[in-house]
Amino acid sequence: MAVRSFIDISPDSHFPLENLPFGVFQPRNGKPRVGVAIGDLIIDLSVLEEIGHFRSAGFENQNVFCKQSLNSFLALGRPAWHKTREILQHLLAAETPTLRDDARLREKVFHAQKDVVMKLPVRIGNYTDFYSSYHHAHNVGTMLRGPENALMPNWKWLPVAYHGRASSVVISGTDVRRPQGQTKAPDATAPTFGQTKSLDYELEMAFLIGPGNSLGGPVPIDRATDHIFGLVLMNDWSARDIQAWEYQPLGPFLAKNFATSISLEPFRKPLPQQNPEPLRYLGWKDDFTFDIHLEASLQTSSMSAPHVITRTNFQNLYWSIAQQLAHHTVSGCNLEPGDLLASGTISGPAEESRGCMLELTWRGANPLKLPNDETRKWLEDGDSLTITGWCAGDGYRVGFGEVTGRVLPAASSP
């Protein structure tokens, strides 16, 4: 059952007392600092820290919540995260008078979400994008090589990934300018330069690294969760025609580096059996996934409301986040606080659960029909794409808000 708070929280809010997601916000006439969302409010943790409410969490005098990113807090590790959450849930509980009965303190601590500006929550030093959805990989492989050769020989043996571009990870609400690059038509003898004609979204989730590991010291899979702070929604915008020309033999570059949009566990499910059985460093009897409902909605410039075009679930991932982290570090690669590791497109077995336009329209062959009679093979200028997700509890939701981006025309050619 839902836990009661003295804060009035709508039953369909993504941010009940059971959730309390961390982020960075900037109030009017103030500097960015760390906060936590509850209902339609944000709690200013820097104020609570200053008056000593986190002394028992083990990081007294470190001033982690007055900073402009979560990196210092992420570096403290899971015991500090858990204790901080316990303290906050106690302060916000219906029976606790500390904030409930102190109007002056509440005025300092609480901000309406509509009155603040949300910031990128972490300094992202590195960003890795995995390719962990079986249905997505099989659909894309079928388009390129036919169903009999859809998956590459290594796909079920290791979590395939590539290193992305951390500098172009942007917060929800940031407009995305249509990228330019080289493309080559199948019947052309040479490539041409211009803006992408095949702009796509990718419905993904990603997780933020906490303490991280030392160079040369792999993280064992049964310790992976000690280094995972939390999950965010992600849209890994993609230029499919640029990607098709450039990705051989080393993978995406310009097709993926122009923008990646992000948002800011009690819903664990056993990880389904994998076949073939993973190698020992990827095997863990207690491995898990999450039951997270995910949606993507498209709104064109002539539509009055967004229309849901994808409904899928985090459980559709073949490789777990623990396996992704263990594989990433098995070579000795050092992960650092604030690093971002993404799932790759999350697609399911049904047509409506396909997590990108590439799959929904089958590479443009079957245009998507919208309620206002418009059609889309790919995203067009003026289109807005929103991804949202939540876990359904008993009388409450634990949600991730949303990540939204609007497509702007390409910049002038160089």
C-alpha positions in Angstrom: 0.0 0.0 0.0 1.0 3.6 -0.5 2.9 5.3 2.3 1.2 8.5 3.6 2.9 11.9 3.5 1.6 15.2 4.8 2.2 16.5 1.3 -0.9 16.3 -1.0 0.1 13.9 -3.8 -2.1 12.8 -6.7 -2.5 9.0 -7.0 -1.2 9.2 -10.6 1.8 11.3 -9.7 5.2 9.8 -10.7 6.7 11.1 -7.5 5.1 9.7 -4.4 6.9 9.2 -1.1 8.0 5.8 -2.2 10.1 7.3 -5.1 11.8 10.6 -4.2 14.0 10.9 -7.3 17.1 13.1 -7.1 18.0 15.9 -9.5 19.5 19.4 -9.8 17.3 22.5 -10.0 17.7 26.3 -10.0 15.2 28.4 -8.2 14.4 32.0 -9.1 17.3 34.3 -8.0 19.3 31.3 -6.8 22.2 29.0 -7.8 21.6 25.4 -8.9 21.5 22.9 -6.1 20.4 19.3 -5.4 16.7 18.5 -4.8 14.2 15.7 -4.6 10.8 15.6 -6.2 7.6 14.7 -4.3 4.3 15.3 -6.0 4.5 18.6 -7.8 7.1 20.0 -5.4 10.9 19.9 -5.1 12.6 19.6 -1.8 15.8 21.8 -1.4 18.2 19.3 0.1 20.9 22.1 0.6 18.6 23.7 3.2 18.1 20.5 5.1 21.8 19.7 4.9 22.8 23.1 6.2 20.6 22.7 9.4 22.0 19.2 10.0 19.3 16.7 9.0 21.8 14.4 7.2 24.4 14.1 10.0 23.4 10.4 10.5 23.9 9.6 6.8 27.7 9.6 7.2 28.7 12.6 5.1 28.6 15.5 7.7 30.4 18.7 6.6 30.9 17.5 3.0 28.2 19.8 1.7 27.2 17.5 -1.2 23.7 19.0 -1.8 24.7 22.7 -2.3 26.7 21.7 -5.4 25.6 22.0 -9.0 25.7 18.2 -9.7 25.0 14.9 -8.0 28.5 13.6 -8.6 29.7 14.1 -5.0 26.6 12.3 -3.6 27.0 9.5 -6.2 30.6 8.9 -5.1 29.4 8.3 -1.4 28.0 4.9 -2.3 24.9 2.9 -1.5 24.9 3.0 2.3 24.8 6.9 2.2 22.1 6.8 -0.5 19.9 4.5 1.5 20.3 6.5 4.7 19.5 9.7 3.0 16.3 8.3 1.5 15.3 6.9 5.0 15.8 10.4 6.5 13.7 12.1 3.8 10.9 9.6 4.0 10.8 10.1 7.7 10.7 13.9 7.4 8.0 13.8 4.8 5.8 11.2 6.6 2.3 12.2 7.7 3.1 11.6 11.4 6.4 13.6 11.5 6.0 17.2 12.7 9.4 18.6 11.8 8.4 20.0 8.4 4.7 19.5 8.7 4.3 21.9 11.6 7.0 24.5 10.7 5.6 26.9 8.1 8.7 29.0 8.0 11.0 26.0 7.3 8.6 24.6 4.7 8.7 27.9 2.9 12.5 27.6 2.6 12.6 23.9 1.8 9.8 23.4 -0.8 9.6 24.8 -4.3 6.9 24.4 -6.9 8.3 22.4 -9.8 6.7 24.9 -12.2 8.7 27.7 -10.6 12.2 26.3 -11.0 14.5 25.3 -13.9 15.8 21.7 -14.0 19.4 21.2 -14.9 21.5 18.3 -16.1 21.7 16.3 -12.8 25.3 15.0 -13.2 28.6 15.9 -14.9 28.8 13.0 -17.3 32.4 12.1 -18.0 31.7 9.1 -20.2 28.6 7.6 -21.9 28.2 4.1 -23.2 25.3 2.8 -25.2 24.4 -0.9 -25.2 22.4 -2.9 -27.7 20.6 -5.2 -25.3 17.0 -5.7 -26.6 16.6 -9.0 -28.5 13.6 -7.9 -30.4 15.2 -4.6 -31.5 18.4 -6.3 -32.6 16.5 -9.1 -34.4 14.2 -6.6 -36.2 17.2 -4.4 -37.3 19.2 -7.4 -38.3 16.3 -8.8 -40.3 16.0 -5.6 -42.3 19.7 -5.6 -43.1 20.6 -9.3 -43.5 17.4 -11.3 -43.5 15.8 -13.3 -40.5 18.2 -16.2 -40.8 21.2 -14.0 -40.1 19.5 -11.3 -38.0 21.7 -11.6 -35.0 25.5 -11.4 -35.2 27.3 -14.5 -33.8 28.4 -12.6 -30.6 25.0 -11.1 -29.7 23.9 -13.7 -27.2 27.3 -14.1 -25.7 28.0 -10.6 -24.6 26.3 -7.2 -24.2 27.3 -5.4 -27.4 28.0 -1.6 -26.9 29.8 1.4 -28.2 31.1 4.6 -26.6 28.9 7.6 -27.1 29.4 11.3 -26.8 29.0 12.6 -23.3 29.1 16.4 -24.2 25.9 16.2 -26.2 23.8 14.6 -23.5 21.0 17.2 -22.8 18.2 17.6 -20.3 14.5 17.0 -21.2 13.0 20.0 -23.0 16.1 20.8 -25.0 15.4 21.3 -28.7 17.3 19.1 -31.1 18.6 20.5 -34.3 18.5 18.2 -37.3 22.1 16.9 -37.9 24.1 17.0 -41.1 26.7 14.6 -42.5 27.5 12.3 -45.4 25.0 9.9 -46.8 25.2 7.6 -49.8 22.2 6.3 -51.8 22.4 2.6 -52.7 22.7 3.3 -56.4 25.1 6.3 -56.1 28.8 6.0 -56.9 29.8 8.6 -54.3 28.4 10.1 -51.1 26.8 13.5 -50.8 26.7 16.0 -47.9 23.5 17.3 -46.4 21.0 17.1 -43.6 19.6 13.7 -42.5 16.3 12.6 -44.1 15.9 9.7 -41.7 15.8 11.2 -38.2 14.7 8.8 -35.6 14.2 8.4 -31.8 15.2 5.5 -29.7 13.3 4.7 -26.6 15.9 3.7 -24.0 16.7 3.8 -20.3 20.1 4.4 -18.8 21.7 4.1 -15.4 24.1 6.4 -13.5 27.3 5.1 -12.0 27.9 5.8 -8.3 31.4 5.1 -6.7 32.9 3.4 -9.8 36.0 1.2 -9.8 39.7 1.6 -10.1 41.6 1.3 -13.4 42.4 -2.4 -13.9 39.9 -3.6 -11.2 36.8 -5.2 -12.7 33.5 -5.1 -10.9 32.1 -8.6 -10.1 28.6 -9.1 -11.3 27.3 -9.7 -7.8 28.7 -6.3 -6.7 27.3 -4.4 -9.7 24.4 -2.9 -7.9 26.8 -1.3 -5.4 27.8 1.0 -8.3 24.4 1.7 -9.8 22.8 4.9 -8.4 19.5 4.9 -10.4 17.8 4.9 -13.7 16.8 7.7 -16.1 14.7 7.8 -19.3 16.6 8.4 -22.5 16.0 9.3 -26.1 19.1 8.5 -28.1 18.3 10.5 -31.3 19.6 8.8 -34.4 20.3 9.8 -38.0 19.7 6.5 -39.8 20.9 7.5 -43.3 24.1 9.0 -41.9 24.6 5.9 -39.7 24.1 3.5 -42.7 27.1 5.0 -44.5 29.5 5.7 -41.6 29.1 2.7 -39.3 31.2 0.2 -41.1 33.5 -1.0 -39.6 33.7 0.9 -36.3 30.0 1.8 -35.6 28.0 5.0 -35.2 29.7 8.4 -35.0 27.9 11.5 -36.4 24.7 9.6 -36.5 24.5 9.5 -32.7 26.7 12.3 -31.3 24.5 15.3 -32.0 22.0 14.8 -29.1 21.0 12.3 -26.4 18.1 13.5 -24.1 17.7 12.2 -20.6 15.2 12.6 -17.6 15.5 12.3 -13.9 13.6 -0.5 -7.3 11.3 -2.0 -5.6 9.8 -3.6 -8.8 12.5 -6.2 -9.4 11.7 -9.3 -11.5 13.9 -12.3 -12.0 16.0 -12.1 -15.2 14.6 -14.7 -17.7 16.8 -17.7 -18.5 19.4 -16.9 -21.2 20.3 -19.3 -23.9 23.2 -20.0 -24.3 24.1 -19.8 -20.6 26.3 -16.7 -20.1 30.0 -17.1 -19.4 30.8 -17.2 -15.7 31.6 -13.5 -15.2 28.2 -12.7 -16.6 26.3 -15.3 -14.6 24.5 -14.4 -11.3 21.8 -16.5 -9.7 20.1 -13.4 -8.2 20.2 -11.3 -11.4 17.2 -9.2 -12.1 15.3 -6.9 -14.4 12.5 -4.3 -13.6 8.8 -4.1 -14.5 8.8 -0.6 -16.0 6.0 0.4 -18.4 7.5 2.7 -21.1 5.7 4.8 -23.7 6.8 7.1 -26.6 4.4 9.8 -27.9 4.7 11.9 -31.1 3.1 15.3 -31.6 3.5 17.1 -34.9 3.2 20.8 -35.2 -0.4 20.5 -36.5 -1.6 18.2 -33.7 -3.3 19.5 -30.5 -2.1 16.6 -28.3 0.6 13.9 -28.4 -0.2 10.4 -29.7 1.3 7.3 -28.2 3.3 5.4 -30.8 5.2 2.9 -28.7 4.2 0.9 -25.6 6.9 -1.4 -24.3 8.5 -2.6 -21.0 12.0 -2.6 -19.5 11.6 -6.4 -19.1 12.1 -6.7 -22.9 15.9 -6.3 -22.4 17.8 -9.5 -22.9 20.9 -8.3 -21.0 20.6 -7.0 -17.4 22.1 -3.8 -16.1 24.3 -5.8 -13.8 25.6 -7.8 -16.8 26.2 -4.6 -18.8 28.2 -3.1 -15.9 30.2 -6.3 -15.3 31.1 -6.7 -19.0 32.0 -3.0 -19.3 34.6 -3.3 -16.5 35.9 -6.8 -17.1 38.7 -5.5 -19.2 39.8 -3.2 -16.4 37.9 -0.1 -17.7 37.4 2.3 -14.8 33.9 3.8 -14.4 33.5 7.1 -12.5 30.8 8.8 -10.6 28.3 10.3 -13.0 29.1 8.0 -16.0 26.0 7.1 -18.0 25.3 3.6 -19.4 22.3 3.2 -21.7 20.3 0.1 -22.5 19.9 0.6 -26.2 16.5 0.7 -27.9 13.9 -1.2 -25.9 11.5 -3.1 -28.2 9.1 -5.9 -27.5 7.6 -8.7 -29.7 4.4 -6.7 -30.7 4.4 -4.1 -33.4 3.2 -1.4 -31.0 6.2 -2.2 -28.7 8.8 -1.3 -31.3 11.0 1.4 -29.8 12.0 3.5 -32.8 10.7 4.7 -36.2 13.2 2.4 -38.0 11.2 -0.6 -36.6 7.7 1.0 -36.5 7.8 1.9 -40.2 10.1 -1.0 -41.2 12.8 1.4 -42.5 10.1 3.7 -44.1 8.3 1.0 -46.0 5.2 1.2 -43.8 4.6 4.8 -42.9 3.1 5.5 -39.4 -0.5 6.8 -39.6 -1.4 9.5 -37.0 -4.9 10.5 -35.7 -4.9 13.7 -37.8 -4.3 11.7 -41.0 -0.7 12.8 -41.2 1.9 10.0 -41.8 5.5 9.7 -40.8 8.3 7.5 -42.2 10.8 9.5 -40.0 10.7 12.5 -37.7 10.1 15.8 -39.4 11.0 19.4 -38.3 8.6 20.7 -35.7 7.8 17.2 -34.3 8.1 16.6 -30.6 8.9 13.2 -29.1 8.2 12.4 -25.5 9.2 9.3 -23.6 7.7 8.4 -20.2 7.8 5.4 -17.9 6.5 4.2 -14.5 6.2 1.2 -12.2 2.7 0.4 -11.0 2.5 -0.1 -7.2 -0.5 -0.9 -5.0 -2.3 2.5 -5.1 0.7 4.5 -6.3 3.1 4.9 -9.2 6.9 5.1 -9.1 7.6 7.1 -12.2 10.5 8.7 -14.1 8.7 11.8 -15.3 9.3 12.4 -19.0 12.0 13.3 -21.5 10.9 15.5 -24.4 12.6 17.0 -27.4 11.5 19.0 -30.4 13.1 18.8 -33.8 14.5 22.0 -35.2 15.6 22.5 -38.8 19.2 21.9 -39.7 21.8 24.7 -39.2 23.1 26.5 -42.2 25.6 24.2 -44.2 29.3 24.9 -43.5 
